[in-house]
Amino acid sequence: MTFEASSGQKATILLVDDDPNLVLLVKDYLEMQGYRVLTAAHGNEGLAILRQHTPDLIICDVMMPQMDGYSFVSAVRQQAHLSWLPVLFLSAKGQTHDRIKGLQTGGDVYLVKPFEPDELLAQIQALLKQTARLWEAQGRQAPPGPPPPGVELTPTETRILQYVARGMSNREIAAELHVSQRTVESHVSNMLGKTGCHNRTELARWAIDYHYV
């Protein structure tokens, strides 16, 4: 991942759209501006790409086969290491309620087709700068990538990890989850083994670095 606003380098963009002509035009235009563009024909394909790459921004159509844009973005927002990604919706549906639904579903910008390439570029630049400012305000130059390959936490472990990152003790976590302290200790021990961390402090830092909180 690279942030244009903070590093001077161009960003990587994931373009998800089932119109091959639009994909070709937008991809060529953005690459001429120096961006790297990954493409997918529908939401399922987009999610597959996100398992291998973490772009700096997503451009997504709304109406697509197999998985539409709303479902795709909702799936992205549910993944901790991807939830920060800025999303720009492209759609031929330009009614007010369509725009509202797009923004409520998780989009940051809703651009109606047909659009001017210069406007698309301006929106991309604005989103990247906004994201860079947010990360810099948190004392980071760029967001973390996905967890290392092979690190898979269960839903319960993920919840406990979030409590650990907030500084809660095993006893406090046990009371919150209505389980025994020994159960919490067992889950923490398992996560230490999975992540390679040596103690709770390192585990809390790991959770923050990989955007679990």
C-alpha positions as CSV (number, residue, x, y, z in Angstrom):
1,M,0.0,0.0,0.0
2,T,1.2,3.5,-0.8
3,F,-0.4,6.8,0.1
4,E,-0.1,9.4,-2.6
5,A,-0.7,12.2,-0.2
6,S,2.0,11.2,2.3
7,S,4.6,9.5,0.2
8,G,4.4,11.1,-3.2
9,Q,3.8,7.8,-4.8
10,K,0.7,6.8,-6.7
11,A,-1.8,4.5,-5.0
12,T,-3.2,1.1,-6.0
13,I,-6.9,1.0,-6.9
14,L,-9.3,-1.9,-7.1
15,L,-11.9,-1.4,-9.8
16,V,-14.9,-3.7,-9.6
17,D,-17.3,-3.4,-12.5
18,D,-19.0,-5.8,-14.9
19,D,-18.9,-3.4,-17.9
20,P,-15.6,-4.4,-19.8
21,N,-15.7,-1.2,-21.8
22,L,-15.9,1.0,-18.8
23,V,-13.2,-1.0,-17.0
24,L,-10.9,-0.6,-20.0
25,L,-11.5,3.1,-20.2
26,V,-11.2,3.8,-16.5
27,K,-8.2,1.5,-16.1
28,D,-6.3,3.1,-19.0
29,Y,-7.1,6.6,-17.8
30,L,-6.0,6.0,-14.2
31,E,-2.8,4.2,-15.3
32,M,-2.0,7.2,-17.5
33,Q,-2.2,9.2,-14.3
34,G,0.3,6.8,-12.7
35,Y,-2.0,4.6,-10.6
36,R,-1.8,0.9,-10.4
37,V,-5.3,-0.6,-11.2
38,L,-6.5,-4.1,-10.2
39,T,-9.8,-5.2,-11.8
40,A,-12.7,-7.5,-11.0
41,A,-15.9,-8.2,-12.8
42,H,-18.1,-8.7,-9.8
43,G,-18.1,-8.7,-6.0
44,N,-17.0,-12.3,-5.5
45,E,-14.0,-11.7,-7.8
46,G,-13.2,-8.5,-5.9
47,L,-13.2,-10.3,-2.6
48,A,-10.8,-13.0,-4.1
49,I,-8.4,-10.2,-5.1
50,L,-8.6,-8.7,-1.6
51,R,-7.4,-11.9,-0.2
52,Q,-4.2,-11.4,-2.0
53,H,-3.8,-7.6,-2.3
54,T,-4.8,-4.6,-0.1
55,P,-5.3,-1.6,-2.4
56,D,-5.5,2.0,-1.2
57,L,-9.0,2.6,-2.6
58,I,-11.9,0.7,-4.1
59,I,-14.1,1.9,-7.1
60,C,-17.2,-0.3,-7.3
61,D,-20.2,-0.5,-9.6
62,V,-23.6,-1.1,-7.9
63,M,-25.4,-3.5,-10.2
64,M,-23.3,-6.6,-11.0
65,P,-23.9,-10.3,-11.4
66,Q,-23.2,-12.9,-8.6
67,M,-22.5,-10.2,-6.0
68,D,-23.7,-6.6,-6.3
69,G,-21.8,-3.6,-5.1
70,Y,-23.7,-3.1,-1.9
71,S,-23.1,-6.7,-0.8
72,F,-19.5,-6.5,-1.8
73,V,-18.8,-3.3,0.2
74,S,-20.7,-4.7,3.2
75,A,-18.4,-7.7,3.1
76,V,-15.4,-5.5,3.0
77,R,-16.6,-3.4,5.9
78,Q,-16.9,-6.5,8.0
79,Q,-13.2,-7.4,7.7
80,A,-11.1,-5.6,10.3
81,H,-8.0,-5.2,8.1
82,L,-10.1,-3.9,5.2
83,S,-12.8,-1.8,6.9
84,W,-10.8,1.4,6.6
85,L,-10.6,1.3,2.8
86,P,-12.2,4.3,1.1
87,V,-15.0,3.3,-1.4
88,L,-16.2,5.2,-4.4
89,F,-19.5,3.9,-5.9
90,L,-20.1,4.2,-9.6
91,S,-23.7,3.7,-10.7
92,A,-26.2,4.5,-13.5
93,K,-28.8,4.8,-10.7
94,G,-28.8,8.5,-9.8
95,Q,-31.9,9.1,-7.8
96,T,-31.6,10.6,-4.3
97,H,-32.6,7.4,-2.6
98,D,-30.0,5.5,-4.6
99,R,-27.3,7.9,-3.5
100,I,-28.4,7.7,0.1
101,K,-28.5,3.9,0.0
102,G,-24.9,3.8,-1.4
103,L,-23.6,6.1,1.3
104,Q,-25.5,4.2,4.1
105,T,-24.2,0.9,2.8
106,G,-20.6,1.9,3.3
107,G,-19.6,4.1,0.3
108,D,-17.7,7.3,0.9
109,V,-18.5,8.8,-2.5
110,Y,-21.4,8.1,-5.0
111,L,-20.7,9.1,-8.6
112,V,-23.4,8.7,-11.2
113,K,-22.6,7.4,-14.7
114,P,-21.8,8.9,-17.1
115,F,-19.2,10.9,-15.3
116,E,-16.3,13.1,-16.3
117,P,-12.9,11.5,-16.0
118,D,-11.6,14.6,-14.3
119,E,-14.3,14.4,-11.7
120,L,-13.4,10.8,-11.0
121,L,-9.8,11.7,-10.6
122,A,-10.5,14.6,-8.3
123,Q,-12.7,12.3,-6.1
124,I,-10.0,9.7,-5.9
125,Q,-7.4,12.3,-4.9
126,A,-9.7,13.8,-2.3
127,L,-10.4,10.3,-0.7
128,L,-6.7,9.4,-0.7
129,K,-5.7,12.6,1.0
130,Q,-8.5,12.3,3.5
131,T,-7.4,8.8,4.4
132,A,-3.8,9.8,4.7
133,R,-4.7,12.6,7.1
134,L,-6.7,10.2,9.3
135,W,-3.8,7.8,9.5
136,E,-1.3,10.5,10.2
137,A,-3.6,11.8,13.0
138,Q,-3.2,8.4,14.6
139,G,0.5,8.6,14.4
140,R,0.9,6.2,11.4
141,Q,2.2,6.8,7.9
142,A,-0.1,4.1,6.4
143,P,-2.6,1.5,7.6
144,P,-1.5,-2.1,8.4
145,G,-1.8,-4.9,5.9
146,P,-3.8,-8.1,6.5
147,P,-2.8,-10.5,9.2
148,P,0.1,-12.7,8.3
149,P,-0.8,-15.8,6.3
150,G,-1.9,-18.7,8.5
151,V,-3.1,-16.5,11.4
152,E,-6.8,-17.3,11.7
153,L,-8.7,-16.3,14.8
154,T,-12.1,-17.7,15.9
155,P,-14.9,-15.2,16.5
156,T,-14.4,-15.7,20.3
157,E,-10.7,-15.1,20.0
158,T,-11.3,-12.0,18.0
159,R,-13.7,-10.6,20.6
160,I,-11.2,-11.4,23.5
161,L,-8.4,-9.9,21.5
162,Q,-10.3,-6.6,21.2
163,Y,-10.8,-6.6,25.0
164,V,-7.1,-7.3,25.5
165,A,-6.2,-4.4,23.2
166,R,-8.4,-2.1,25.4
167,G,-6.3,-3.0,28.4
168,M,-8.9,-5.3,30.1
169,S,-7.6,-8.0,32.4
170,N,-8.5,-11.7,32.0
171,R,-10.8,-11.4,35.0
172,E,-12.6,-8.4,33.5
173,I,-13.0,-10.1,30.2
174,A,-14.3,-13.3,31.8
175,A,-17.0,-11.2,33.6
176,E,-17.9,-9.4,30.4
177,L,-18.3,-12.7,28.5
178,H,-19.8,-14.6,31.4
179,V,-17.2,-17.4,31.1
180,S,-14.5,-18.6,33.5
181,Q,-11.2,-16.8,33.8
182,R,-9.4,-20.1,32.9
183,T,-11.4,-20.1,29.6
184,V,-10.1,-16.6,28.8
185,E,-6.6,-17.5,29.7
186,S,-6.8,-20.5,27.4
187,H,-7.9,-18.3,24.5
188,V,-5.2,-15.8,25.1
189,S,-2.6,-18.5,25.3
190,N,-3.8,-19.9,21.9
191,M,-3.6,-16.4,20.3
192,L,-0.1,-15.9,21.7
193,G,0.9,-19.1,19.9
194,K,-0.9,-18.2,16.7
195,T,0.5,-14.7,16.4
196,G,4.0,-15.3,17.7
197,C,3.6,-12.7,20.5
198,H,5.3,-13.3,23.8
199,N,2.9,-11.5,26.2
200,R,-0.3,-9.5,26.5
201,T,1.4,-6.2,25.7
202,E,2.7,-7.6,22.4
203,L,-0.7,-9.1,21.7
204,A,-2.4,-5.8,22.2
205,R,0.0,-4.1,19.9
206,W,-0.5,-6.8,17.3
207,A,-4.3,-6.2,17.5
208,I,-3.9,-2.5,16.9
209,D,-1.3,-3.0,14.1
210,Y,-3.7,-5.3,12.3
211,H,-6.7,-3.1,12.9
212,Y,-8.7,-5.4,15.1
213,V,-9.7,-2.4,17.2
